[in-house]
């Protein structure tokens, strides 16, 4: 739990203990993982012939998924530098036709690989507990235990992103407070360019 002050408000962040797996969302890639202790990804324990067919086919774009396991697990599309505690976990792939629908007929392989890598990074954040909630207060919650949050939201991947979203909420609340004291004041987001 962290508490920071911003523009006269306080942001409290906590790990989201009830986060849902991002693999339950709509994803471009399909994640295939094979591990004796964990059920990871979308498909577990794919037949080796089918796995090799997808990895070597021109009808798919795929990236390997590696796992490091030592007092927890972490995954990446790049291998880890640990011979004993890491290895190939599986792959993430997308059909060429699905990539065309998502990025257009003239998509680049690099664009698709970046998208697949981002899905693996997000899933890694979920697996490592890097999913956050914010609570916005008008009083320091450490000094005012009965203080109720003005706003809260959960499910943010990465604490920095979570804090950034909380700051946007505070910017809105601060502008609303200013409007009470300055008649006719518009929040900066709503001002029209002249």
C-alpha positions in Angstrom: 0.0 0.0 0.0 1.3 3.4 -1.0 -0.2 6.8 -0.3 0.8 10.0 -2.2 -0.4 13.6 -2.1 -1.4 15.2 -5.3 -3.1 18.7 -5.8 -4.5 18.6 -2.2 -5.9 15.1 -2.6 -4.5 11.7 -1.5 -4.0 8.6 -3.7 -3.8 5.2 -2.0 -2.8 2.3 -4.1 -3.2 -1.4 -3.3 -2.6 -4.6 -5.1 -5.8 -5.9 -6.7 -6.4 -9.2 -5.0 -9.5 -9.9 -7.1 -8.0 -9.2 -10.5 -9.3 -11.4 -13.3 -6.9 -13.0 -15.8 -6.4 -10.9 -18.9 -6.6 -14.1 -20.9 -10.4 -14.0 -20.2 -10.6 -10.8 -22.2 -10.7 -10.5 -26.0 -7.2 -11.0 -27.1 -5.6 -11.1 -30.5 -3.2 -13.9 -29.6 -3.9 -17.4 -28.4 -1.5 -18.5 -25.6 -0.5 -22.2 -25.5 1.4 -23.2 -22.3 2.5 -26.6 -21.1 3.6 -27.0 -17.4 3.1 -29.9 -15.0 2.1 -27.6 -12.1 0.3 -24.7 -13.6 -2.7 -24.2 -16.0 -1.6 -21.1 -17.8 -2.7 -19.3 -21.0 -5.7 -20.2 -23.2 -4.7 -23.8 -24.2 -2.8 -26.2 -22.0 -0.7 -29.2 -23.2 -1.3 -28.9 -27.0 -0.2 -32.0 -29.0 3.4 -31.6 -30.0 2.7 -32.1 -33.7 0.0 -29.4 -33.7 2.3 -27.1 -31.7 5.1 -27.6 -34.3 2.7 -27.1 -37.2 1.7 -23.7 -35.9 5.2 -22.6 -35.0 6.5 -23.5 -38.5 3.5 -22.5 -40.6 3.2 -19.4 -42.8 -0.5 -19.2 -41.8 0.4 -18.0 -38.3 2.7 -15.5 -36.6 4.0 -16.8 -33.3 6.4 -16.0 -30.5 7.9 -18.3 -27.9 6.9 -17.9 -24.2 9.6 -18.6 -21.6 9.0 -19.0 -17.9 11.3 -18.4 -14.9 10.1 -20.2 -11.7 11.8 -19.4 -8.4 9.6 -18.3 -5.5 6.9 -17.4 -8.0 6.7 -17.3 -11.7 7.3 -14.8 -14.4 7.0 -15.1 -18.2 8.5 -13.4 -21.2 9.0 -13.8 -25.0 12.7 -13.6 -24.4 14.7 -16.4 -22.7 15.9 -16.0 -19.1 19.5 -16.3 -18.1 18.9 -19.2 -15.7 19.6 -22.8 -16.9 18.0 -24.5 -13.8 14.9 -22.3 -13.1 13.7 -21.4 -16.6 12.8 -22.8 -19.9 10.3 -22.8 -22.8 6.7 -22.7 -21.6 4.9 -22.5 -24.9 3.9 -19.9 -27.5 1.5 -17.1 -28.3 0.2 -17.0 -31.9 -2.3 -15.4 -34.2 -3.7 -16.5 -37.5 -2.6 -14.4 -40.5 -6.3 -13.8 -41.4 -7.1 -12.5 -37.9 -4.0 -10.2 -38.0 -5.3 -8.8 -41.3 -8.7 -8.1 -39.7 -7.0 -6.3 -36.8 -4.3 -4.4 -38.5 -5.4 -4.3 -42.2 -4.1 -6.1 -45.3 -0.7 -4.3 -45.2 0.2 -5.1 -41.6 3.8 -5.6 -40.6 5.1 -8.6 -38.9 6.8 -6.3 -36.3 3.4 -4.7 -35.5 1.8 -8.1 -34.9 4.8 -9.3 -32.8 4.6 -6.1 -30.7 0.9 -6.8 -30.0 1.6 -10.4 -29.0 4.5 -9.3 -26.8 2.3 -6.8 -25.1 -0.3 -9.5 -24.3 2.5 -11.7 -22.7 3.7 -8.7 -20.7 0.2 -7.9 -19.5 -0.3 -11.6 -18.5 3.0 -11.5 -16.7 1.9 -8.5 -14.7 -1.2 -10.5 -13.7 0.9 -13.5 -12.7 3.3 -11.5 -10.7 0.6 -9.5 -8.8 1.3 -6.2 -10.6 -2.4 -5.3 -10.9 -3.6 -2.3 -8.8 -6.5 -0.4 -7.3 -6.5 3.3 -6.5 -8.6 5.1 -3.9 -8.8 8.9 -4.0 -9.4 10.9 -0.8 -9.8 14.5 0.1 -8.2 13.9 3.5 -5.1 11.8 4.3 -6.5 8.3 5.0 -3.7 7.5 7.4 -4.6 10.5 9.6 -8.4 10.1 9.0 -9.3 6.4 9.4 -13.0 7.0 8.9 -12.4 9.0 5.6 -14.4 7.6 2.7 -12.8 7.6 -0.8 -14.2 10.1 -3.3 -13.4 7.6 -6.1 -11.8 4.2 -6.6 -11.1 1.8 -9.4 -9.3 -1.5 -9.8 -7.8 -3.6 -12.5 -4.8 -1.4 -13.6 -1.7 -3.2 -14.9 1.3 -1.5 -13.4 1.3 0.8 -10.4 2.5 3.8 -12.4 -0.4 3.5 -14.8 -2.8 3.2 -11.8 -1.4 6.3 -10.2 -1.7 8.2 -13.6 -5.3 7.3 -13.8 -5.9 8.4 -10.2 -4.3 11.7 -11.0 -6.7 12.2 -14.0 -9.6 11.7 -11.6 -8.1 14.2 -9.2 -7.5 16.7 -11.9 -11.3 16.5 -12.6 -12.2 16.8 -8.9 -9.8 19.7 -8.4 -11.2 21.5 -11.4 -14.8 20.9 -10.1 -13.7 22.4 -6.7 -12.2 25.4 -8.4 -15.5 26.0 -10.3 -17.2 26.5 -6.9 -14.8 29.4 -6.1 -14.4 30.8 -9.6 -17.7 31.3 -11.4 -17.6 30.6 -15.1 -14.4 28.6 -14.8 -14.2 25.6 -17.2 -12.0 22.6 -16.6 -8.9 22.8 -18.9 -10.0 19.6 -20.7 -13.3 21.2 -21.7 -11.9 24.6 -22.8 -12.2 25.2 -26.5 -9.2 26.0 -28.6 -9.4 29.5 -30.0 
